[in-house]
Every structure is written in C-alpha cells, then in structure tokens.
Amino acid sequence: MADVFIAGDLLWYPVEGNNKIRQAPDVIVALGRPKGKRGSYKQWLEENIAPQVVFEILSPGNRHLEMFKKLLFYQRYGVQEYYIYDPDRIELTGFVRSGEWLEPIEELNGWVSPLLGIRFELTENNLEIYRSDGRKFPFAVP
C-alpha cells in the first residue's frame, strides 16, 4: 500500500478544537494516509482517519491504570489493532476490534495482524516480527 503513515511517539489529537484529548502512542500506523513529516497527528486534517494500529512498549514506569486508560482511549477513538510489548518479560498482549470493542487476542505467538499482514513470534529471548512474504524484519525488539 503506497499511502501508509507510520510514526513514533507523536501526539495524536482525535478531536478538533480539544487539545486536552490526546495520546502519544509509541508507534502509530495510519493506512490510507500519505507518508510525510508531521508535528502531530491531527485526525480532522487526516480525512478523519484514526490510526488503525497502535503499538506500546512497556517501560518500568508504566502503571496498570495508565495502560487501562490508553486501552479505553484507543477503543473510543477507533483503533483497530492495539499491541503492548513488555520487553522485560518478553510478553506480547494484543487487542483487535470487534464491533465497538477492542477484544483481547487469546494467542499472539504466531498471530498475523489482519491489517498489516505481519506475523509475531515470541522466542525465549525476544519478539521477532515477520513480513507477509515470510522474511524476518532485520531487527529484534529487545
């Protein structure tokens, strides 16, 4: 797909005129949006297209309440797939939209993202991500 916007640690504002409603996911993927530099992702300027896929990487400072609030935000504002990776525990948690809700994905080892076509493999030491053609991305998430 030619029009895919991917960004890291970029503020996402889903509601025009309310800069208090915002989130800064570790990574967002917005299908159908052109590549290019942005100071923030203002959804109303992006044909009202919400990022469809969000990734969060846990750090020691993350709190359960904070992550729960993020889940509710992503659910409310239209995210289709939400992944949380804990590099200390080598655990991947994921949610996929089913109607109005983000439902937990029961088994993520071997899971293929419906929107991105990438496959997640958890090994003893890290998370490996494979392209739709089966080639491994040339990096490993620590």
Helices and strands as residue ranges (DSSP letters): E 4-8, E 12-13, E 27-31, E 41-42, G 43-45, E 53-57, H 64-76, E 81-86, E 91-98, E 101-104, E 119-122, E 127-130
